[in-house]
């Protein structure tokens, strides 16, 4: 496995300045949808789509890792829309810093606009693109990247990634990082297409019979 990564493309969206207050930031518009900062009124939709996307990703990863019937019912019950929405509330209403961002993808297809994707971005330090320990690069971690399964393959994930890269660059990040479950081909394809690559870093998570998360990275 190569330990190097290629720089991410800049993409078309341009990011608002981190110094601007959340309520005054303009959307990032591209094609059939756009990306903007999340708002408190988005939380219910965020909970629904993130729960659905998370379950789909974990199901694919768990089946790929262990086969069988997939995720246990108890795990599925824990990933509920209200619980997931509550988990986003603090990050949306009171982000710890201007380098912490919660973005949502908006679809303008059909009747009215709707939230169909989300991404969380947070500053991190000390992990180089190769995934080795003891690095000193300044990074930005995608703490979440999700698109409603019913709205995938329409460019929303790519728009979220492009906007996240612009925010990371504005914040002075040198590398973009994301932990993803091993065995989710849809997310792996999106990340590969955007220029991210698997690193050597792995970690186990106690979901069902156990899953492995892999660290993906790219220079920004």
C-alpha positions as protocol buffer text, in pm:
chain_id: "A"
residue {
  index: 1
  type: UNK
  ca { x: 0 y: 0 z: 0 }
}
residue {
  index: 2
  type: UNK
  ca { x: 136 y: 338 z: -92 }
}
residue {
  index: 3
  type: UNK
  ca { x: 195 y: 577 z: 196 }
}
residue {
  index: 4
  type: UNK
  ca { x: 162 y: 889 z: -17 }
}
residue {
  index: 5
  type: UNK
  ca { x: -148 y: 1083 z: -111 }
}
residue {
  index: 6
  type: UNK
  ca { x: -224 y: 1326 z: -391 }
}
residue {
  index: 7
  type: UNK
  ca { x: -357 y: 1678 z: -327 }
}
residue {
  index: 8
  type: UNK
  ca { x: -732 y: 1712 z: -346 }
}
residue {
  index: 9
  type: UNK
  ca { x: -875 y: 1913 z: -633 }
}
residue {
  index: 10
  type: UNK
  ca { x: -1007 y: 2251 z: -531 }
}
residue {
  index: 11
  type: UNK
  ca { x: -1353 y: 2188 z: -676 }
}
residue {
  index: 12
  type: UNK
  ca { x: -1585 y: 2461 z: -791 }
}
residue {
  index: 13
  type: UNK
  ca { x: -1744 y: 2576 z: -463 }
}
residue {
  index: 14
  type: UNK
  ca { x: -1588 y: 2865 z: -276 }
}
residue {
  index: 15
  type: UNK
  ca { x: -1602 y: 2875 z: 102 }
}
residue {
  index: 16
  type: UNK
  ca { x: -1720 y: 3171 z: 313 }
}
residue {
  index: 17
  type: UNK
  ca { x: -1475 y: 3323 z: 556 }
}
residue {
  index: 18
  type: UNK
  ca { x: -1457 y: 3147 z: 895 }
}
residue {
  index: 19
  type: UNK
  ca { x: -1485 y: 3486 z: 1063 }
}
residue {
  index: 20
  type: UNK
  ca { x: -1840 y: 3538 z: 943 }
}
residue {
  index: 21
  type: UNK
  ca { x: -2127 y: 3450 z: 1180 }
}
residue {
  index: 22
  type: UNK
  ca { x: -2310 y: 3130 z: 1089 }
}
residue {
  index: 23
  type: UNK
  ca { x: -2641 y: 3293 z: 1012 }
}
residue {
  index: 24
  type: UNK
  ca { x: -2480 y: 3528 z: 758 }
}
residue {
  index: 25
  type: UNK
  ca { x: -2290 y: 3271 z: 552 }
}
residue {
  index: 26
  type: UNK
  ca { x: -2404 y: 3232 z: 194 }
}
residue {
  index: 27
  type: UNK
  ca { x: -2469 y: 2889 z: 40 }
}
residue {
  index: 28
  type: UNK
  ca { x: -2214 y: 2723 z: -185 }
}
residue {
  index: 29
  type: UNK
  ca { x: -2400 y: 2661 z: -512 }
}
residue {
  index: 30
  type: UNK
  ca { x: -2316 y: 2395 z: -770 }
}
residue {
  index: 31
  type: UNK
  ca { x: -2542 y: 2239 z: -1034 }
}
residue {
  index: 32
  type: UNK
  ca { x: -2856 y: 2067 z: -907 }
}
residue {
  index: 33
  type: UNK
  ca { x: -2791 y: 2139 z: -541 }
}
residue {
  index: 34
  type: UNK
  ca { x: -2575 y: 2339 z: -303 }
}
residue {
  index: 35
  type: UNK
  ca { x: -2393 y: 2322 z: 28 }
}
residue {
  index: 36
  type: UNK
  ca { x: -2437 y: 2562 z: 318 }
}
residue {
  index: 37
  type: UNK
  ca { x: -2380 y: 2580 z: 693 }
}
residue {
  index: 38
  type: UNK
  ca { x: -2623 y: 2372 z: 899 }
}
residue {
  index: 39
  type: UNK
  ca { x: -2892 y: 2554 z: 1096 }
}
residue {
  index: 40
  type: UNK
  ca { x: -3093 y: 2445 z: 1402 }
}
residue {
  index: 41
  type: UNK
  ca { x: -3400 y: 2398 z: 1185 }
}
residue {
  index: 42
  type: UNK
  ca { x: -3208 y: 2136 z: 984 }
}
residue {
  index: 43
  type: UNK
  ca { x: -3157 y: 1904 z: 1282 }
}
residue {
  index: 44
  type: UNK
  ca { x: -3462 y: 1684 z: 1230 }
}
residue {
  index: 45
  type: UNK
  ca { x: -3373 y: 1617 z: 866 }
}
residue {
  index: 46
  type: UNK
  ca { x: -3007 y: 1569 z: 960 }
}
residue {
  index: 47
  type: UNK
  ca { x: -3106 y: 1304 z: 1213 }
}
residue {
  index: 48
  type: UNK
  ca { x: -3314 y: 1114 z: 958 }
}
residue {
  index: 49
  type: UNK
  ca { x: -3060 y: 1115 z: 677 }
}
residue {
  index: 50
  type: UNK
  ca { x: -2756 y: 1050 z: 896 }
}
residue {
  index: 51
  type: UNK
  ca { x: -2923 y: 759 z: 1072 }
}
residue {
  index: 52
  type: UNK
  ca { x: -3022 y: 607 z: 737 }
}
residue {
  index: 53
  type: UNK
  ca { x: -2676 y: 658 z: 586 }
}
residue {
  index: 54
  type: UNK
  ca { x: -2497 y: 534 z: 898 }
}
residue {
  index: 55
  type: UNK
  ca { x: -2705 y: 216 z: 912 }
}
residue {
  index: 56
  type: UNK
  ca { x: -2647 y: 148 z: 542 }
}
residue {
  index: 57
  type: UNK
  ca { x: -2270 y: 195 z: 583 }
}
residue {
  index: 58
  type: UNK
  ca { x: -2245 y: -15 z: 899 }
}
residue {
  index: 59
  type: UNK
  ca { x: -2464 y: -286 z: 745 }
}
residue {
  index: 60
  type: UNK
  ca { x: -2240 y: -311 z: 439 }
}
residue {
  index: 61
  type: UNK
  ca { x: -1925 y: -312 z: 651 }
}
residue {
  index: 62
  type: UNK
  ca { x: -2058 y: -568 z: 901 }
}
residue {
  index: 63
  type: UNK
  ca { x: -2179 y: -801 z: 627 }
}
residue {
  index: 64
  type: UNK
  ca { x: -1849 y: -770 z: 445 }
}
residue {
  index: 65
  type: UNK
  ca { x: -1655 y: -841 z: 763 }
}
residue {
  index: 66
  type: UNK
  ca { x: -1864 y: -1125 z: 906 }
}
residue {
  index: 67
  type: UNK
  ca { x: -2125 y: -1230 z: 648 }
}
residue {
  index: 68
  type: UNK
  ca { x: -2449 y: -1360 z: 792 }
}
residue {
  index: 69
  type: UNK
  ca { x: -2760 y: -1155 z: 859 }
}
residue {
  index: 70
  type: UNK
  ca { x: -2585 y: -820 z: 902 }
}
residue {
  index: 71
  type: UNK
  ca { x: -2617 y: -581 z: 1194 }
}
residue {
  index: 72
  type: UNK
  ca { x: -2781 y: -710 z: 1513 }
}
residue {
  index: 73
  type: UNK
  ca { x: -3125 y: -563 z: 1585 }
}
residue {
  index: 74
  type: UNK
  ca { x: -2994 y: -400 z: 1902 }
}
residue {
  index: 75
  type: UNK
  ca { x: -2740 y: -197 z: 1707 }
}
residue {
  index: 76
  type: UNK
  ca { x: -3001 y: -85 z: 1457 }
}
residue {
  index: 77
  type: UNK
  ca { x: -3230 y: 26 z: 1738 }
}
residue {
  index: 78
  type: UNK
  ca { x: -2958 y: 247 z: 1884 }
}
residue {
  index: 79
  type: UNK
  ca { x: -2904 y: 439 z: 1559 }
}
residue {
  index: 80
  type: UNK
  ca { x: -3235 y: 627 z: 1564 }
}
residue {
  index: 81
  type: UNK
  ca { x: -3305 y: 960 z: 1396 }
}
residue {
  index: 82
  type: UNK
  ca { x: -3392 y: 1149 z: 1720 }
}
residue {
  index: 83
  type: UNK
  ca { x: -3074 y: 1028 z: 1894 }
}
residue {
  index: 84
  type: UNK
  ca { x: -2857 y: 1119 z: 1596 }
}
residue {
  index: 85
  type: UNK
  ca { x: -3021 y: 1461 z: 1563 }
}
residue {
  index: 86
  type: UNK
  ca { x: -2960 y: 1533 z: 1931 }
}
residue {
  index: 87
  type: UNK
  ca { x: -2596 y: 1445 z: 1882 }
}
residue {
  index: 88
  type: UNK
  ca { x: -2562 y: 1723 z: 1623 }
}
residue {
  index: 89
  type: UNK
  ca { x: -2741 y: 1994 z: 1823 }
}
residue {
  index: 90
  type: UNK
  ca { x: -2441 y: 2135 z: 2011 }
}
residue {
  index: 91
  type: UNK
  ca { x: -2215 y: 2132 z: 1705 }
}
residue {
  index: 92
  type: UNK
  ca { x: -2473 y: 2321 z: 1499 }
}
residue {
  index: 93
  type: UNK
  ca { x: -2585 y: 2574 z: 1761 }
}
residue {
  index: 94
  type: UNK
  ca { x: -2255 y: 2634 z: 1945 }
}
residue {
  index: 95
  type: UNK
  ca { x: -1950 y: 2516 z: 1749 }
}
residue {
  index: 96
  type: UNK
  ca { x: -1632 y: 2513 z: 1961 }
}
residue {
  index: 97
  type: UNK
  ca { x: -1443 y: 2734 z: 1714 }
}
residue {
  index: 98
  type: UNK
  ca { x: -1468 y: 2892 z: 1371 }
}
residue {
  index: 99
  type: UNK
  ca { x: -1263 y: 2599 z: 1238 }
}
residue {
  index: 100
  type: UNK
  ca { x: -1540 y: 2357 z: 1341 }
}
residue {
  index: 101
  type: UNK
  ca { x: -1805 y: 2336 z: 1071 }
}
residue {
  index: 102
  type: UNK
  ca { x: -2125 y: 2145 z: 1009 }
}
residue {
  index: 103
  type: UNK
  ca { x: -2229 y: 2154 z: 644 }
}
residue {
  index: 104
  type: UNK
  ca { x: -2547 y: 2031 z: 480 }
}
residue {
  index: 105
  type: UNK
  ca { x: -2615 y: 1941 z: 119 }
}
residue {
  index: 106
  type: UNK
  ca { x: -2940 y: 2079 z: -16 }
}
residue {
  index: 107
  type: UNK
  ca { x: -3126 y: 1925 z: -308 }
}
residue {
  index: 108
  type: UNK
  ca { x: -3330 y: 2160 z: -523 }
}
residue {
  index: 109
  type: UNK
  ca { x: -3482 y: 1879 z: -728 }
}
residue {
  index: 110
  type: UNK
  ca { x: -3854 y: 1820 z: -709 }
}
residue {
  index: 111
  type: UNK
  ca { x: -4087 y: 2027 z: -491 }
}
residue {
  index: 112
  type: UNK
  ca { x: -3886 y: 2259 z: -268 }
}
residue {
  index: 113
  type: UNK
  ca { x: -3541 y: 2233 z: -117 }
}
residue {
  index: 114
  type: UNK
  ca { x: -3451 y: 1958 z: 127 }
}
residue {
  index: 115
  type: UNK
  ca { x: -3150 y: 1856 z: 335 }
}
residue {
  index: 116
  type: UNK
  ca { x: -3006 y: 1537 z: 182 }
}
residue {
  index: 117
  type: UNK
  ca { x: -2649 y: 1522 z: 311 }
}
residue {
  index: 118
  type: UNK
  ca { x: -2417 y: 1645 z: 583 }
}
residue {
  index: 119
  type: UNK
  ca { x: -2052 y: 1675 z: 680 }
}
residue {
  index: 120
  type: UNK
  ca { x: -1880 y: 1763 z: 1005 }
}
residue {
  index: 121
  type: UNK
  ca { x: -1533 y: 1921 z: 1005 }
}
residue {
  index: 122
  type: UNK
  ca { x: -1298 y: 1965 z: 1303 }
}
residue {
  index: 123
  type: UNK
  ca { x: -931 y: 2071 z: 1338 }
}
residue {
  index: 124
  type: UNK
  ca { x: -678 y: 1801 z: 1433 }
}
residue {
  index: 125
  type: UNK
  ca { x: -301 y: 1791 z: 1479 }
}
residue {
  index: 126
  type: UNK
  ca { x: -26 y: 1532 z: 1471 }
}
residue {
  index: 127
  type: UNK
  ca { x: -133 y: 1281 z: 1205 }
}
residue {
  index: 128
  type: UNK
  ca { x: 36 y: 1297 z: 862 }
}
residue {
  index: 129
  type: UNK
  ca { x: -132 y: 1167 z: 544 }
}
residue {
  index: 130
  type: UNK
  ca { x: 60 y: 837 z: 568 }
}
residue {
  index: 131
  type: UNK
  ca { x: -118 y: 759 z: 895 }
}
residue {
  index: 132
  type: UNK
  ca { x: 203 y: 722 z: 1096 }
}
residue {
  index: 133
  type: UNK
  ca { x: 221 y: 845 z: 1452 }
}
residue {
  index: 134
  type: UNK
  ca { x: 405 y: 1156 z: 1564 }
}
residue {
  index: 135
  type: UNK
  ca { x: 338 y: 1380 z: 1266 }
}
residue {
  index: 136
  type: UNK
  ca { x: 315 y: 1755 z: 1305 }
}
residue {
  index: 137
  type: UNK
  ca { x: 92 y: 1855 z: 1015 }
}
residue {
  index: 138
  type: UNK
  ca { x: -213 y: 2064 z: 1080 }
}
residue {
  index: 139
  type: UNK
  ca { x: -520 y: 1875 z: 965 }
}
residue {
  index: 140
  type: UNK
  ca { x: -895 y: 1886 z: 934 }
}
residue {
  index: 141
  type: UNK
  ca { x: -1099 y: 1575 z: 1014 }
}
residue {
  index: 142
  type: UNK
  ca { x: -1428 y: 1493 z: 852 }
}
residue {
  index: 143
  type: UNK
  ca { x: -1605 y: 1368 z: 1163 }
}
residue {
  index: 144
  type: UNK
  ca { x: -1902 y: 1268 z: 947 }
}
residue {
  index: 145
  type: UNK
  ca { x: -1985 y: 1246 z: 578 }
}
residue {
  index: 146
  type: UNK
  ca { x: -2329 y: 1117 z: 486 }
}
residue {
  index: 147
  type: UNK
  ca { x: -2581 y: 1138 z: 204 }
}
residue {
  index: 148
  type: UNK
  ca { x: -2935 y: 1008 z: 229 }
}
residue {
  index: 149
  type: UNK
  ca { x: -2934 y: 669 z: 51 }
}
residue {
  index: 150
  type: UNK
  ca { x: -3234 y: 783 z: -155 }
}
residue {
  index: 151
  type: UNK
  ca { x: -3032 y: 1079 z: -290 }
}
residue {
  index: 152
  type: UNK
  ca { x: -2694 y: 924 z: -355 }
}
residue {
  index: 153
  type: UNK
  ca { x: -2515 y: 934 z: -693 }
}
residue {
  index: 154
  type: UNK
  ca { x: -2644 y: 1284 z: -763 }
}
residue {
  index: 155
  type: UNK
  ca { x: -2331 y: 1480 z: -675 }
}
residue {
  index: 156
  type: UNK
  ca { x: -2421 y: 1571 z: -316 }
}
residue {
  index: 157
  type: UNK
  ca { x: -2127 y: 1383 z: -162 }
}
residue {
  index: 158
  type: UNK
  ca { x: -1883 y: 1543 z: -405 }
}
residue {
  index: 159
  type: UNK
  ca { x: -2024 y: 1889 z: -329 }
}
residue {
  index: 160
  type: UNK
  ca { x: -1987 y: 1829 z: 44 }
}
residue {
  index: 161
  type: UNK
  ca { x: -1627 y: 1714 z: 0 }
}
residue {
  index: 162
  type: UNK
  ca { x: -1538 y: 2011 z: -221 }
}
residue {
  index: 163
  type: UNK
  ca { x: -1685 y: 2256 z: 31 }
}
residue {
  index: 164
  type: UNK
  ca { x: -1509 y: 2079 z: 320 }
}
residue {
  index: 165
  type: UNK
  ca { x: -1175 y: 2106 z: 137 }
}
residue {
  index: 166
  type: UNK
  ca { x: -1223 y: 2480 z: 87 }
}
residue {
  index: 167
  type: UNK
  ca { x: -1308 y: 2527 z: 456 }
}
residue {
  index: 168
  type: UNK
  ca { x: -1004 y: 2319 z: 556 }
}
residue {
  index: 169
  type: UNK
  ca { x: -774 y: 2526 z: 336 }
}
residue {
  index: 170
  type: UNK
  ca { x: -915 y: 2849 z: 473 }
}
residue {
  index: 171
  type: UNK
  ca { x: -845 y: 2723 z: 825 }
}
residue {
  index: 172
  type: UNK
  ca { x: -484 y: 2648 z: 732 }
}
residue {
  index: 173
  type: UNK
  ca { x: -512 y: 2269 z: 723 }
}
residue {
  index: 174
  type: UNK
  ca { x: -253 y: 2071 z: 530 }
}
residue {
  index: 175
  type: UNK
  ca { x: -432 y: 1738 z: 524 }
}
residue {
  index: 176
  type: UNK
  ca { x: -792 y: 1616 z: 525 }
}
residue {
  index: 177
  type: UNK
  ca { x: -868 y: 1300 z: 725 }
}
residue {
  index: 178
  type: UNK
  ca { x: -1168 y: 1073 z: 769 }
}
residue {
  index: 179
  type: UNK
  ca { x: -1226 y: 743 z: 950 }
}
residue {
  index: 180
  type: UNK
  ca { x: -1461 y: 509 z: 763 }
}
residue {
  index: 181
  type: UNK
  ca { x: -1579 y: 151 z: 820 }
}
residue {
  index: 182
  type: UNK
  ca { x: -1387 y: -102 z: 614 }
}
residue {
  index: 183
  type: UNK
  ca { x: -1615 y: -270 z: 361 }
}
residue {
  index: 184
  type: UNK
  ca { x: -1842 y: 19 z: 256 }
}
residue {
  index: 185
  type: UNK
  ca { x: -1785 y: 27 z: -122 }
}
residue {
  index: 186
  type: UNK
  ca { x: -2007 y: 329 z: -182 }
}
residue {
  index: 187
  type: UNK
  ca { x: -1816 y: 556 z: 56 }
}
residue {
  index: 188
  type: UNK
  ca { x: -1481 y: 414 z: -52 }
}
residue {
  index: 189
  type: UNK
  ca { x: -1566 y: 493 z: -415 }
}
residue {
  index: 190
  type: UNK
  ca { x: -1662 y: 851 z: -328 }
}
residue {
  index: 191
  type: UNK
  ca { x: -1341 y: 910 z: -133 }
}
residue {
  index: 192
  type: UNK
  ca { x: -1121 y: 753 z: -401 }
}
residue {
  index: 193
  type: UNK
  ca { x: -1285 y: 966 z: -669 }
}
residue {
  index: 194
  type: UNK
  ca { x: -1216 y: 1278 z: -462 }
}
residue {
  index: 195
  type: UNK
  ca { x: -846 y: 1197 z: -429 }
}
residue {
  index: 196
  type: UNK
  ca { x: -830 y: 1049 z: -80 }
}
residue {
  index: 197
  type: UNK
  ca { x: -638 y: 727 z: -13 }
}
residue {
  index: 198
  type: UNK
  ca { x: -631 y: 467 z: 263 }
}
residue {
  index: 199
  type: UNK
  ca { x: -350 y: 510 z: 513 }
}
residue {
  index: 200
  type: UNK
  ca { x: -191 y: 242 z: 732 }
}
residue {
  index: 201
  type: UNK
  ca { x: -394 y: 343 z: 1038 }
}
residue {
  index: 202
  type: UNK
  ca { x: -672 y: 113 z: 1159 }
}
residue {
  index: 203
  type: UNK
  ca { x: -889 y: 94 z: 1468 }
}
residue {
  index: 204
  type: UNK
  ca { x: -1150 y: -150 z: 1591 }
}
residue {
  index: 205
  type: UNK
  ca { x: -1499 y: -37 z: 1692 }
}
residue {
  index: 206
  type: UNK
  ca { x: -1738 y: -245 z: 1907 }
}
residue {
  index: 207
  type: UNK
  ca { x: -2033 y: -258 z: 1668 }
}
residue {
  index: 208
  type: UNK
  ca { x: -2211 y: -593 z: 1641 }
}
residue {
  index: 209
  type: UNK
  ca { x: -1945 y: -862 z: 1605 }
}
residue {
  index: 210
  type: UNK
  ca { x: -1682 y: -591 z: 1564 }
}
residue {
  index: 211
  type: UNK
  ca { x: -1582 y: -362 z: 1278 }
}
residue {
  index: 212
  type: UNK
  ca { x: -1260 y: -205 z: 1157 }
}
residue {
  index: 213
  type: UNK
  ca { x: -1234 y: 161 z: 1066 }
}
residue {
  index: 214
  type: UNK
  ca { x: -966 y: 279 z: 825 }
}
residue {
  index: 215
  type: UNK
  ca { x: -814 y: 624 z: 814 }
}
residue {
  index: 216
  type: UNK
  ca { x: -827 y: 790 z: 471 }
}
residue {
  index: 217
  type: UNK
  ca { x: -634 y: 1107 z: 394 }
}
residue {
  index: 218
  type: UNK
  ca { x: -528 y: 1355 z: 128 }
}
residue {
  index: 219
  type: UNK
  ca { x: -319 y: 1667 z: 122 }
}
residue {
  index: 220
  type: UNK
  ca { x: -523 y: 1981 z: 73 }
}
